[in-house]
């Protein structure tokens, strides 16, 4: 996961206004989602990339993956025009370039930036 548990917890308390959308979840579903996110936050992972994410936060609790300093640093050399391409659609659309993003894999080897 690309966010720490504290970020997930903060997001879950704001589901009535989740980036302008209401996310209605029945209590059992919300509990299950909450448990998963809190147990699998970047700060609970042994993955090297998760450790880099957590170290970059310096106590911050970002609400978006695009606010994580490590993520921003990894993408700093990409021209802003690339993120404006229709096929990319912005930094938040990980799957546009990271072919294994759906499986939670963000290896530099699996990157293919669409035209």
Biopython code that builds the backbone (N, CA, C, O; Angstrom):
import numpy as np
from Bio.PDB.StructureBuilder import StructureBuilder

atoms = [
    (1, "UNK", "N", (0.842, -1.171, 0.000)),
    (1, "UNK", "CA", (0.000, 0.000, 0.000)),
    (1, "UNK", "C", (0.890, 1.238, 0.000)),
    (1, "UNK", "O", (1.993, 1.215, 0.547)),
    (2, "UNK", "N", (0.423, 2.289, -0.598)),
    (2, "UNK", "CA", (1.222, 3.491, -0.764)),
    (2, "UNK", "C", (0.938, 4.574, 0.271)),
    (2, "UNK", "O", (1.563, 5.634, 0.243)),
    (3, "UNK", "N", (0.007, 4.322, 1.177)),
    (3, "UNK", "CA", (-0.298, 5.270, 2.249)),
    (3, "UNK", "C", (-0.133, 4.584, 3.596)),
    (3, "UNK", "O", (-0.334, 3.375, 3.703)),
    (4, "UNK", "N", (0.231, 5.343, 4.629)),
    (4, "UNK", "CA", (0.325, 4.747, 5.962)),
    (4, "UNK", "C", (-1.067, 4.540, 6.555)),
    (4, "UNK", "O", (-2.047, 5.110, 6.076)),
    (5, "UNK", "N", (-1.141, 3.730, 7.586)),
    (5, "UNK", "CA", (-2.422, 3.432, 8.237)),
    (5, "UNK", "C", (-3.116, 4.703, 8.717)),
    (5, "UNK", "O", (-4.340, 4.801, 8.626)),
    (6, "UNK", "N", (-2.365, 5.675, 9.224)),
    (6, "UNK", "CA", (-2.973, 6.926, 9.714)),
    (6, "UNK", "C", (-3.708, 7.665, 8.603)),
    (6, "UNK", "O", (-4.748, 8.277, 8.843)),
    (7, "UNK", "N", (-3.175, 7.609, 7.397)),
    (7, "UNK", "CA", (-3.855, 8.235, 6.256)),
    (7, "UNK", "C", (-5.165, 7.514, 5.963)),
    (7, "UNK", "O", (-6.197, 8.145, 5.739)),
    (8, "UNK", "N", (-5.109, 6.188, 5.968)),
    (8, "UNK", "CA", (-6.313, 5.389, 5.705)),
    (8, "UNK", "C", (-7.376, 5.675, 6.756)),
    (8, "UNK", "O", (-8.556, 5.823, 6.440)),
    (9, "UNK", "N", (-6.948, 5.750, 7.992)),
    (9, "UNK", "CA", (-7.883, 6.020, 9.085)),
    (9, "UNK", "C", (-8.541, 7.380, 8.903)),
    (9, "UNK", "O", (-9.748, 7.523, 9.099)),
    (10, "UNK", "N", (-7.756, 8.366, 8.533)),
    (10, "UNK", "CA", (-8.272, 9.716, 8.315)),
    (10, "UNK", "C", (-9.267, 9.732, 7.145)),
    (10, "UNK", "O", (-10.314, 10.376, 7.222)),
    (11, "UNK", "N", (-8.936, 9.032, 6.086)),
    (11, "UNK", "CA", (-9.812, 8.953, 4.912)),
    (11, "UNK", "C", (-11.133, 8.283, 5.280)),
    (11, "UNK", "O", (-12.199, 8.729, 4.856)),
    (12, "UNK", "N", (-11.060, 7.220, 6.064)),
    (12, "UNK", "CA", (-12.267, 6.479, 6.445)),
    (12, "UNK", "C", (-13.212, 7.293, 7.315)),
    (12, "UNK", "O", (-14.409, 7.008, 7.353)),
    (13, "UNK", "N", (-12.705, 8.292, 8.010)),
    (13, "UNK", "CA", (-13.580, 9.141, 8.832)),
    (13, "UNK", "C", (-14.281, 10.209, 7.995)),
    (13, "UNK", "O", (-15.154, 10.922, 8.492)),
    (14, "UNK", "N", (-13.896, 10.314, 6.727)),
    (14, "UNK", "CA", (-14.440, 11.362, 5.853)),
    (14, "UNK", "C", (-15.163, 10.799, 4.634)),
    (14, "UNK", "O", (-15.125, 11.406, 3.563)),
    (15, "UNK", "N", (-15.807, 9.676, 4.775)),
    (15, "UNK", "CA", (-16.455, 9.045, 3.624)),
    (15, "UNK", "C", (-17.693, 9.798, 3.143)),
    (15, "UNK", "O", (-18.159, 9.561, 2.029)),
    (16, "UNK", "N", (-18.229, 10.694, 3.955)),
    (16, "UNK", "CA", (-19.354, 11.513, 3.498)),
    (16, "UNK", "C", (-18.899, 12.566, 2.490)),
    (16, "UNK", "O", (-19.707, 13.087, 1.721)),
    (17, "UNK", "N", (-17.603, 12.875, 2.498)),
    (17, "UNK", "CA", (-17.039, 13.814, 1.539)),
    (17, "UNK", "C", (-15.654, 13.324, 1.145)),
    (17, "UNK", "O", (-14.634, 13.882, 1.551)),
    (18, "UNK", "N", (-15.649, 12.260, 0.338)),
    (18, "UNK", "CA", (-14.401, 11.650, -0.126)),
    (18, "UNK", "C", (-14.020, 12.298, -1.448)),
    (18, "UNK", "O", (-14.386, 11.816, -2.520)),
    (19, "UNK", "N", (-13.282, 13.395, -1.357)),
    (19, "UNK", "CA", (-12.873, 14.156, -2.538)),
    (19, "UNK", "C", (-14.081, 14.556, -3.387)),
    (19, "UNK", "O", (-14.072, 14.428, -4.612)),
    (20, "UNK", "N", (-15.118, 15.042, -2.706)),
    (20, "UNK", "CA", (-16.305, 15.529, -3.390)),
    (20, "UNK", "C", (-17.375, 14.479, -3.633)),
    (20, "UNK", "O", (-18.436, 14.798, -4.169)),
    (21, "UNK", "N", (-17.125, 13.260, -3.257)),
    (21, "UNK", "CA", (-18.087, 12.171, -3.455)),
    (21, "UNK", "C", (-18.473, 11.569, -2.105)),
    (21, "UNK", "O", (-17.671, 11.541, -1.171)),
    (22, "UNK", "N", (-19.704, 11.092, -2.018)),
    (22, "UNK", "CA", (-20.141, 10.366, -0.836)),
    (22, "UNK", "C", (-19.914, 8.876, -1.079)),
    (22, "UNK", "O", (-20.301, 8.341, -2.118)),
    (23, "UNK", "N", (-19.288, 8.217, -0.120)),
    (23, "UNK", "CA", (-19.006, 6.785, -0.241)),
    (23, "UNK", "C", (-19.819, 6.053, 0.832)),
    (23, "UNK", "O", (-19.363, 5.891, 1.964)),
    (24, "UNK", "N", (-21.013, 5.618, 0.467)),
    (24, "UNK", "CA", (-21.850, 4.932, 1.459)),
    (24, "UNK", "C", (-21.417, 3.470, 1.626)),
    (24, "UNK", "O", (-21.446, 2.696, 0.669)),
    (25, "UNK", "N", (-21.026, 3.110, 2.818)),
    (25, "UNK", "CA", (-20.649, 1.731, 3.104)),
    (25, "UNK", "C", (-21.457, 1.226, 4.295)),
    (25, "UNK", "O", (-21.580, 1.902, 5.317)),
    (26, "UNK", "N", (-21.991, 0.052, 4.142)),
    (26, "UNK", "CA", (-22.690, -0.581, 5.264)),
    (26, "UNK", "C", (-21.660, -0.863, 6.358)),
    (26, "UNK", "O", (-20.501, -1.141, 6.050)),
    (27, "UNK", "N", (-22.059, -0.798, 7.625)),
    (27, "UNK", "CA", (-21.099, -0.996, 8.721)),
    (27, "UNK", "C", (-20.208, -2.239, 8.606)),
    (27, "UNK", "O", (-19.008, -2.135, 8.859)),
    (28, "UNK", "N", (-20.743, -3.412, 8.234)),
    (28, "UNK", "CA", (-19.835, -4.564, 8.136)),
    (28, "UNK", "C", (-18.787, -4.394, 7.032)),
    (28, "UNK", "O", (-17.642, -4.820, 7.185)),
    (29, "UNK", "N", (-19.181, -3.773, 5.927)),
    (29, "UNK", "CA", (-18.256, -3.543, 4.820)),
    (29, "UNK", "C", (-17.205, -2.513, 5.236)),
    (29, "UNK", "O", (-16.011, -2.695, 4.997)),
    (30, "UNK", "N", (-17.666, -1.433, 5.859)),
    (30, "UNK", "CA", (-16.729, -0.401, 6.318)),
    (30, "UNK", "C", (-15.735, -0.986, 7.318)),
    (30, "UNK", "O", (-14.549, -0.663, 7.270)),
    (31, "UNK", "N", (-16.200, -1.831, 8.210)),
    (31, "UNK", "CA", (-15.316, -2.466, 9.198)),
    (31, "UNK", "C", (-14.276, -3.345, 8.516)),
    (31, "UNK", "O", (-13.104, -3.327, 8.893)),
    (32, "UNK", "N", (-14.690, -4.104, 7.529)),
    (32, "UNK", "CA", (-13.764, -4.990, 6.813)),
    (32, "UNK", "C", (-12.730, -4.175, 6.032)),
    (32, "UNK", "O", (-11.540, -4.489, 6.054)),
    (33, "UNK", "N", (-13.189, -3.133, 5.346)),
    (33, "UNK", "CA", (-12.283, -2.273, 4.585)),
    (33, "UNK", "C", (-11.308, -1.594, 5.547)),
    (33, "UNK", "O", (-10.105, -1.543, 5.289)),
    (34, "UNK", "N", (-11.825, -1.085, 6.633)),
    (34, "UNK", "CA", (-11.004, -0.418, 7.639)),
    (34, "UNK", "C", (-9.931, -1.353, 8.180)),
    (34, "UNK", "O", (-8.761, -0.977, 8.265)),
    (35, "UNK", "N", (-10.318, -2.545, 8.538)),
    (35, "UNK", "CA", (-9.375, -3.512, 9.082)),
    (35, "UNK", "C", (-8.269, -3.813, 8.070)),
    (35, "UNK", "O", (-7.089, -3.835, 8.419)),
    (36, "UNK", "N", (-8.657, -4.041, 6.827)),
    (36, "UNK", "CA", (-7.667, -4.341, 5.787)),
    (36, "UNK", "C", (-6.688, -3.180, 5.616)),
    (36, "UNK", "O", (-5.474, -3.379, 5.617)),
    (37, "UNK", "N", (-7.224, -1.967, 5.469)),
    (37, "UNK", "CA", (-6.369, -0.812, 5.226)),
    (37, "UNK", "C", (-5.436, -0.535, 6.401)),
    (37, "UNK", "O", (-4.259, -0.229, 6.208)),
    (38, "UNK", "N", (-5.957, -0.642, 7.604)),
    (38, "UNK", "CA", (-5.136, -0.368, 8.778)),
    (38, "UNK", "C", (-4.055, -1.428, 8.975)),
    (38, "UNK", "O", (-2.960, -1.119, 9.445)),
    (39, "UNK", "N", (-4.356, -2.660, 8.621)),
    (39, "UNK", "CA", (-3.364, -3.739, 8.761)),
    (39, "UNK", "C", (-2.329, -3.727, 7.651)),
    (39, "UNK", "O", (-1.251, -4.303, 7.803)),
    (40, "UNK", "N", (-2.643, -3.075, 6.528)),
    (40, "UNK", "CA", (-1.764, -3.131, 5.363)),
    (40, "UNK", "C", (-1.192, -1.784, 4.946)),
    (40, "UNK", "O", (-0.706, -1.637, 3.825)),
    (41, "UNK", "N", (-1.244, -0.812, 5.831)),
    (41, "UNK", "CA", (-0.671, 0.492, 5.538)),
    (41, "UNK", "C", (0.822, 0.385, 5.284)),
    (41, "UNK", "O", (1.456, -0.589, 5.687)),
    (42, "UNK", "N", (1.380, 1.378, 4.619)),
    (42, "UNK", "CA", (2.811, 1.373, 4.309)),
    (42, "UNK", "C", (3.660, 1.241, 5.564)),
    (42, "UNK", "O", (4.732, 0.637, 5.530)),
    (43, "UNK", "N", (3.189, 1.799, 6.661)),
    (43, "UNK", "CA", (3.947, 1.732, 7.914)),
    (43, "UNK", "C", (3.879, 0.365, 8.581)),
    (43, "UNK", "O", (4.571, 0.128, 9.571)),
    (44, "UNK", "N", (3.068, -0.525, 8.061)),
    (44, "UNK", "CA", (2.945, -1.879, 8.606)),
    (44, "UNK", "C", (3.584, -2.925, 7.689)),
    (44, "UNK", "O", (3.536, -4.122, 7.970)),
    (45, "UNK", "N", (4.173, -2.466, 6.604)),
    (45, "UNK", "CA", (4.738, -3.365, 5.600)),
    (45, "UNK", "C", (6.242, -3.535, 5.793)),
    (45, "UNK", "O", (6.920, -2.642, 6.301)),
    (46, "UNK", "N", (6.743, -4.672, 5.387)),
    (46, "UNK", "CA", (8.184, -4.917, 5.429)),
    (46, "UNK", "C", (8.841, -4.646, 4.069)),
    (46, "UNK", "O", (10.046, -4.842, 3.910)),
    (47, "UNK", "N", (8.056, -4.203, 3.103)),
    (47, "UNK", "CA", (8.581, -3.921, 1.767)),
    (47, "UNK", "C", (9.517, -2.707, 1.795)),
    (47, "UNK", "O", (9.281, -1.745, 2.526)),
    (48, "UNK", "N", (10.565, -2.767, 1.003)),
    (48, "UNK", "CA", (11.536, -1.669, 0.947)),
    (48, "UNK", "C", (10.887, -0.360, 0.506)),
    (48, "UNK", "O", (11.164, 0.705, 1.058)),
    (49, "UNK", "N", (10.026, -0.460, -0.494)),
    (49, "UNK", "CA", (9.359, 0.740, -1.001)),
    (49, "UNK", "C", (8.469, 1.371, 0.073)),
    (49, "UNK", "O", (8.383, 2.596, 0.163)),
    (50, "UNK", "N", (7.814, 0.552, 0.876)),
    (50, "UNK", "CA", (6.968, 1.060, 1.957)),
    (50, "UNK", "C", (7.810, 1.817, 2.981)),
    (50, "UNK", "O", (7.395, 2.864, 3.478)),
    (51, "UNK", "N", (8.984, 1.290, 3.293)),
    (51, "UNK", "CA", (9.878, 1.961, 4.240)),
    (51, "UNK", "C", (10.313, 3.318, 3.695)),
    (51, "UNK", "O", (10.424, 4.285, 4.449)),
    (52, "UNK", "N", (10.558, 3.392, 2.392)),
    (52, "UNK", "CA", (10.936, 4.666, 1.772)),
    (52, "UNK", "C", (9.778, 5.657, 1.811)),
    (52, "UNK", "O", (9.978, 6.852, 2.028)),
    (53, "UNK", "N", (8.583, 5.157, 1.602)),
    (53, "UNK", "CA", (7.390, 6.015, 1.668)),
    (53, "UNK", "C", (7.253, 6.596, 3.067)),
    (53, "UNK", "O", (7.094, 7.806, 3.227)),
    (54, "UNK", "N", (7.313, 5.750, 4.064)),
    (54, "UNK", "CA", (7.142, 6.185, 5.454)),
    (54, "UNK", "C", (8.243, 7.163, 5.849)),
    (54, "UNK", "O", (7.969, 8.178, 6.489)),
    (55, "UNK", "N", (9.477, 6.869, 5.475)),
    (55, "UNK", "CA", (10.591, 7.760, 5.814)),
    (55, "UNK", "C", (10.420, 9.141, 5.193)),
    (55, "UNK", "O", (10.845, 10.140, 5.774)),
    (56, "UNK", "N", (9.802, 9.203, 4.019)),
    (56, "UNK", "CA", (9.627, 10.491, 3.337)),
    (56, "UNK", "C", (8.551, 11.367, 3.968)),
    (56, "UNK", "O", (8.508, 12.572, 3.719)),
    (57, "UNK", "N", (7.687, 10.775, 4.778)),
    (57, "UNK", "CA", (6.534, 11.508, 5.306)),
    (57, "UNK", "C", (6.881, 12.523, 6.398)),
    (57, "UNK", "O", (6.208, 13.545, 6.532)),
    (58, "UNK", "N", (7.914, 12.248, 7.166)),
    (58, "UNK", "CA", (8.283, 13.157, 8.259)),
    (58, "UNK", "C", (7.094, 13.549, 9.127)),
    (58, "UNK", "O", (6.934, 14.717, 9.481)),
    (59, "UNK", "N", (6.268, 12.577, 9.466)),
    (59, "UNK", "CA", (5.121, 12.823, 10.341)),
    (59, "UNK", "C", (3.864, 13.304, 9.637)),
    (59, "UNK", "O", (2.821, 13.440, 10.276)),
    (60, "UNK", "N", (3.935, 13.563, 8.349)),
    (60, "UNK", "CA", (2.756, 14.004, 7.602)),
    (60, "UNK", "C", (1.753, 12.857, 7.480)),
    (60, "UNK", "O", (2.124, 11.684, 7.516)),
    (61, "UNK", "N", (0.498, 13.211, 7.338)),
    (61, "UNK", "CA", (-0.556, 12.228, 7.101)),
    (61, "UNK", "C", (-1.260, 12.622, 5.805)),
    (61, "UNK", "O", (-2.287, 13.299, 5.836)),
    (62, "UNK", "N", (-0.712, 12.202, 4.673)),
    (62, "UNK", "CA", (-1.310, 12.592, 3.397)),
    (62, "UNK", "C", (-2.644, 11.884, 3.152)),
    (62, "UNK", "O", (-2.854, 10.750, 3.584)),
    (63, "UNK", "N", (-3.526, 12.573, 2.458)),
    (63, "UNK", "CA", (-4.813, 11.985, 2.109)),
    (63, "UNK", "C", (-4.818, 11.415, 0.703)),
    (63, "UNK", "O", (-5.731, 10.681, 0.326)),
    (64, "UNK", "N", (-3.812, 11.747, -0.061)),
    (64, "UNK", "CA", (-3.709, 11.276, -1.443)),
    (64, "UNK", "C", (-2.317, 10.691, -1.684)),
    (64, "UNK", "O", (-1.333, 11.162, -1.115)),
    (65, "UNK", "N", (-2.245, 9.702, -2.498)),
    (65, "UNK", "CA", (-0.961, 9.110, -2.863)),
    (65, "UNK", "C", (-0.082, 10.173, -3.519)),
    (65, "UNK", "O", (1.137, 10.169, -3.346)),
    (66, "UNK", "N", (-0.697, 11.073, -4.264)),
    (66, "UNK", "CA", (0.058, 12.115, -4.960)),
    (66, "UNK", "C", (0.693, 13.120, -3.999)),
    (66, "UNK", "O", (1.516, 13.931, -4.422)),
    (67, "UNK", "N", (0.330, 13.084, -2.721)),
    (67, "UNK", "CA", (0.914, 13.977, -1.717)),
    (67, "UNK", "C", (2.097, 13.333, -0.986)),
    (67, "UNK", "O", (2.731, 13.984, -0.155)),
    (68, "UNK", "N", (2.396, 12.097, -1.278)),
    (68, "UNK", "CA", (3.494, 11.393, -0.614)),
    (68, "UNK", "C", (4.816, 11.878, -1.219)),
    (68, "UNK", "O", (5.034, 11.728, -2.421)),
    (69, "UNK", "N", (5.702, 12.458, -0.394)),
    (69, "UNK", "CA", (6.968, 12.980, -0.926)),
    (69, "UNK", "C", (7.779, 11.966, -1.730)),
    (69, "UNK", "O", (8.371, 12.328, -2.746)),
    (70, "UNK", "N", (7.818, 10.721, -1.304)),
    (70, "UNK", "CA", (8.567, 9.700, -2.057)),
    (70, "UNK", "C", (7.986, 9.526, -3.457)),
    (70, "UNK", "O", (8.735, 9.407, -4.427)),
    (71, "UNK", "N", (6.674, 9.511, -3.570)),
    (71, "UNK", "CA", (6.015, 9.362, -4.879)),
    (71, "UNK", "C", (6.333, 10.579, -5.750)),
    (71, "UNK", "O", (6.652, 10.439, -6.931)),
    (72, "UNK", "N", (6.244, 11.765, -5.161)),
    (72, "UNK", "CA", (6.558, 12.984, -5.905)),
    (72, "UNK", "C", (8.009, 12.956, -6.400)),
    (72, "UNK", "O", (8.285, 13.321, -7.543)),
    (73, "UNK", "N", (8.921, 12.526, -5.543)),
    (73, "UNK", "CA", (10.339, 12.466, -5.910)),
    (73, "UNK", "C", (10.573, 11.481, -7.058)),
    (73, "UNK", "O", (11.341, 11.771, -7.975)),
    (74, "UNK", "N", (9.917, 10.325, -7.010)),
    (74, "UNK", "CA", (10.092, 9.320, -8.054)),
    (74, "UNK", "C", (9.599, 9.812, -9.422)),
    (74, "UNK", "O", (10.024, 9.298, -10.456)),
    (75, "UNK", "N", (8.713, 10.797, -9.426)),
    (75, "UNK", "CA", (8.129, 11.279, -10.675)),
    (75, "UNK", "C", (8.648, 12.663, -11.080)),
    (75, "UNK", "O", (8.160, 13.239, -12.052)),
    (76, "UNK", "N", (9.613, 13.194, -10.363)),
    (76, "UNK", "CA", (10.064, 14.577, -10.580)),
    (76, "UNK", "C", (10.691, 14.817, -11.952)),
    (76, "UNK", "O", (10.650, 15.939, -12.457)),
    (77, "UNK", "N", (11.262, 13.796, -12.553)),
    (77, "UNK", "CA", (11.925, 13.970, -13.851)),
    (77, "UNK", "C", (10.973, 13.822, -15.037)),
    (77, "UNK", "O", (11.378, 13.976, -16.189)),
    (78, "UNK", "N", (9.738, 13.530, -14.753)),
    (78, "UNK", "CA", (8.748, 13.388, -15.832)),
    (78, "UNK", "C", (8.166, 14.768, -16.121)),
    (78, "UNK", "O", (7.688, 15.457, -15.220)),
    (79, "UNK", "N", (8.213, 15.150, -17.369)),
    (79, "UNK", "CA", (7.708, 16.463, -17.760)),
    (79, "UNK", "C", (6.215, 16.591, -17.432)),
    (79, "UNK", "O", (5.461, 15.637, -17.624)),
    (80, "UNK", "N", (5.784, 17.750, -16.942)),
    (80, "UNK", "CA", (4.364, 17.958, -16.603)),
    (80, "UNK", "C", (3.416, 17.667, -17.766)),
    (80, "UNK", "O", (2.274, 17.259, -17.554)),
    (81, "UNK", "N", (3.888, 17.875, -18.983)),
    (81, "UNK", "CA", (3.050, 17.624, -20.166)),
    (81, "UNK", "C", (2.635, 16.155, -20.261)),
    (81, "UNK", "O", (1.565, 15.834, -20.778)),
    (82, "UNK", "N", (3.492, 15.272, -19.758)),
    (82, "UNK", "CA", (3.187, 13.840, -19.802)),
    (82, "UNK", "C", (1.924, 13.552, -18.977)),
    (82, "UNK", "O", (1.072, 12.770, -19.399)),
    (83, "UNK", "N", (1.809, 14.176, -17.819)),
    (83, "UNK", "CA", (0.651, 13.948, -16.958)),
    (83, "UNK", "C", (-0.625, 14.542, -17.539)),
    (83, "UNK", "O", (-1.729, 14.166, -17.145)),
    (84, "UNK", "N", (-0.469, 15.467, -18.475)),
    (84, "UNK", "CA", (-1.637, 16.094, -19.103)),
    (84, "UNK", "C", (-2.149, 15.305, -20.303)),
    (84, "UNK", "O", (-3.224, 15.602, -20.824)),
    (85, "UNK", "N", (-1.409, 14.326, -20.736)),
    (85, "UNK", "CA", (-1.860, 13.501, -21.854)),
    (85, "UNK", "C", (-3.160, 12.791, -21.485)),
    (85, "UNK", "O", (-3.346, 12.351, -20.350)),
    (86, "UNK", "N", (-4.038, 12.691, -22.451)),
    (86, "UNK", "CA", (-5.319, 12.038, -22.219)),
    (86, "UNK", "C", (-5.139, 10.597, -21.734)),
    (86, "UNK", "O", (-5.882, 10.141, -20.865)),
    (87, "UNK", "N", (-4.180, 9.894, -22.276)),
    (87, "UNK", "CA", (-3.939, 8.492, -21.905)),
    (87, "UNK", "C", (-3.362, 8.352, -20.498)),
    (87, "UNK", "O", (-3.438, 7.276, -19.905)),
    (88, "UNK", "N", (-2.787, 9.428, -19.960)),
    (88, "UNK", "CA", (-2.208, 9.382, -18.611)),
    (88, "UNK", "C", (-3.198, 9.963, -17.611)),
    (88, "UNK", "O", (-3.573, 9.294, -16.648)),
    (89, "UNK", "N", (-3.619, 11.197, -17.830)),
    (89, "UNK", "CA", (-4.663, 11.786, -17.004)),
    (89, "UNK", "C", (-4.243, 12.270, -15.629)),
    (89, "UNK", "O", (-5.103, 12.603, -14.814)),
    (90, "UNK", "N", (-2.953, 12.319, -15.347)),
    (90, "UNK", "CA", (-2.486, 12.854, -14.069)),
    (90, "UNK", "C", (-1.701, 11.848, -13.251)),
    (90, "UNK", "O", (-1.695, 10.652, -13.542)),
    (91, "UNK", "N", (-1.042, 12.354, -12.227)),
    (91, "UNK", "CA", (-0.198, 11.533, -11.370)),
    (91, "UNK", "C", (-1.000, 10.497, -10.592)),
    (91, "UNK", "O", (-0.456, 9.456, -10.225)),
    (92, "UNK", "N", (-2.259, 10.753, -10.336)),
    (92, "UNK", "CA", (-3.082, 9.820, -9.561)),
    (92, "UNK", "C", (-3.493, 8.576, -10.350)),
    (92, "UNK", "O", (-3.944, 7.596, -9.756)),
    (93, "UNK", "N", (-3.346, 8.599, -11.654)),
    (93, "UNK", "CA", (-3.734, 7.461, -12.488)),
    (93, "UNK", "C", (-2.545, 6.517, -12.661)),
    (93, "UNK", "O", (-1.982, 6.412, -13.751)),
    (94, "UNK", "N", (-2.173, 5.845, -11.602)),
    (94, "UNK", "CA", (-0.985, 4.978, -11.589)),
    (94, "UNK", "C", (-1.013, 3.931, -12.694)),
    (94, "UNK", "O", (0.011, 3.645, -13.315)),
    (95, "UNK", "N", (-2.193, 3.360, -12.938)),
    (95, "UNK", "CA", (-2.308, 2.265, -13.910)),
    (95, "UNK", "C", (-2.009, 2.690, -15.341)),
    (95, "UNK", "O", (-1.761, 1.847, -16.202)),
    (96, "UNK", "N", (-2.032, 4.002, -15.597)),
    (96, "UNK", "CA", (-1.745, 4.456, -16.953)),
    (96, "UNK", "C", (-0.318, 4.097, -17.376)),
    (96, "UNK", "O", (-0.074, 3.775, -18.538)),
    (97, "UNK", "N", (0.611, 4.153, -16.438)),
    (97, "UNK", "CA", (2.023, 3.896, -16.761)),
    (97, "UNK", "C", (2.586, 2.653, -16.079)),
    (97, "UNK", "O", (3.447, 1.969, -16.633)),
    (98, "UNK", "N", (2.102, 2.369, -14.890)),
    (98, "UNK", "CA", (2.577, 1.211, -14.137)),
    (98, "UNK", "C", (1.692, 0.014, -14.475)),
    (98, "UNK", "O", (0.590, -0.123, -13.943)),
    (99, "UNK", "N", (2.178, -0.842, -15.357)),
    (99, "UNK", "CA", (1.366, -1.948, -15.873)),
    (99, "UNK", "C", (0.929, -2.940, -14.803)),
    (99, "UNK", "O", (-0.065, -3.642, -14.990)),
    (100, "UNK", "N", (1.644, -3.013, -13.691)),
    (100, "UNK", "CA", (1.297, -3.961, -12.626)),
    (100, "UNK", "C", (0.695, -3.265, -11.409)),
    (100, "UNK", "O", (0.645, -3.849, -10.327)),
    (101, "UNK", "N", (0.240, -2.033, -11.570)),
    (101, "UNK", "CA", (-0.310, -1.270, -10.441)),
    (101, "UNK", "C", (-1.521, -1.962, -9.819)),
    (101, "UNK", "O", (-1.693, -1.920, -8.601)),
    (102, "UNK", "N", (-2.352, -2.588, -10.625)),
    (102, "UNK", "CA", (-3.547, -3.262, -10.103)),
    (102, "UNK", "C", (-3.192, -4.389, -9.141)),
    (102, "UNK", "O", (-3.980, -4.749, -8.267)),
    (103, "UNK", "N", (-2.001, -4.936, -9.314)),
    (103, "UNK", "CA", (-1.540, -6.010, -8.423)),
    (103, "UNK", "C", (-0.690, -5.449, -7.275)),
    (103, "UNK", "O", (-0.151, -6.206, -6.468)),
    (104, "UNK", "N", (-0.578, -4.123, -7.210)),
    (104, "UNK", "CA", (0.197, -3.496, -6.146)),
    (104, "UNK", "C", (1.693, -3.463, -6.401)),
    (104, "UNK", "O", (2.477, -3.293, -5.468)),
    (105, "UNK", "N", (2.097, -3.625, -7.658)),
    (105, "UNK", "CA", (3.512, -3.625, -8.016)),
    (105, "UNK", "C", (3.841, -2.361, -8.803)),
    (105, "UNK", "O", (3.174, -2.032, -9.784)),
    (106, "UNK", "N", (4.878, -1.662, -8.358)),
    (106, "UNK", "CA", (5.237, -0.391, -8.985)),
    (106, "UNK", "C", (6.710, -0.356, -9.372)),
    (106, "UNK", "O", (7.369, 0.671, -9.216)),
    (107, "UNK", "N", (7.217, -1.452, -9.865)),
    (107, "UNK", "CA", (8.619, -1.544, -10.268)),
    (107, "UNK", "C", (8.875, -0.625, -11.457)),
    (107, "UNK", "O", (8.045, -0.494, -12.357)),
    (108, "UNK", "N", (10.041, 0.005, -11.436)),
    (108, "UNK", "CA", (10.428, 0.857, -12.564)),
    (108, "UNK", "C", (10.510, 0.056, -13.861)),
    (108, "UNK", "O", (10.343, 0.616, -14.945)),
    (109, "UNK", "N", (10.759, -1.227, -13.763)),
    (109, "UNK", "CA", (10.864, -2.091, -14.952)),
    (109, "UNK", "C", (9.522, -2.280, -15.646)),
    (109, "UNK", "O", (9.482, -2.606, -16.832)),
    (110, "UNK", "N", (8.430, -2.082, -14.928)),
    (110, "UNK", "CA", (7.102, -2.297, -15.503)),
    (110, "UNK", "C", (6.438, -1.011, -15.984)),
    (110, "UNK", "O", (5.230, -0.987, -16.220)),
    (111, "UNK", "N", (7.205, 0.037, -16.126)),
    (111, "UNK", "CA", (6.645, 1.320, -16.540)),
    (111, "UNK", "C", (6.647, 1.438, -18.067)),
    (111, "UNK", "O", (7.644, 1.168, -18.736)),
    (112, "UNK", "N", (5.497, 1.848, -18.583)),
    (112, "UNK", "CA", (5.354, 2.137, -20.007)),
    (112, "UNK", "C", (4.485, 3.401, -20.107)),
    (112, "UNK", "O", (3.277, 3.349, -19.879)),
    (113, "UNK", "N", (5.097, 4.504, -20.440)),
    (113, "UNK", "CA", (4.370, 5.775, -20.488)),
    (113, "UNK", "C", (3.662, 5.888, -21.835)),
    (113, "UNK", "O", (4.309, 5.902, -22.883)),
    (114, "UNK", "N", (2.326, 5.970, -21.804)),
    (114, "UNK", "CA", (1.568, 6.076, -23.056)),
    (114, "UNK", "C", (1.741, 7.425, -23.747)),
    (114, "UNK", "O", (2.016, 8.445, -23.116)),
    (115, "UNK", "N", (1.573, 7.390, -25.039)),
    (115, "UNK", "CA", (1.695, 8.636, -25.846)),
    (115, "UNK", "C", (0.439, 9.439, -25.827)),
    (115, "UNK", "O", (0.375, 10.501, -26.446)),
]
sb = StructureBuilder()
sb.init_structure("model")
sb.init_model(0)
sb.init_chain("A")
sb.init_seg("    ")
for serial, (resi, resn, name, xyz) in enumerate(atoms, 1):
    if name == "N":
        sb.init_residue(resn, " ", resi, " ")
    sb.init_atom(name, np.array(xyz, "f"), 0.0, 1.0, " ", f" {name:<3s}", serial, name[0])
structure = sb.get_structure()
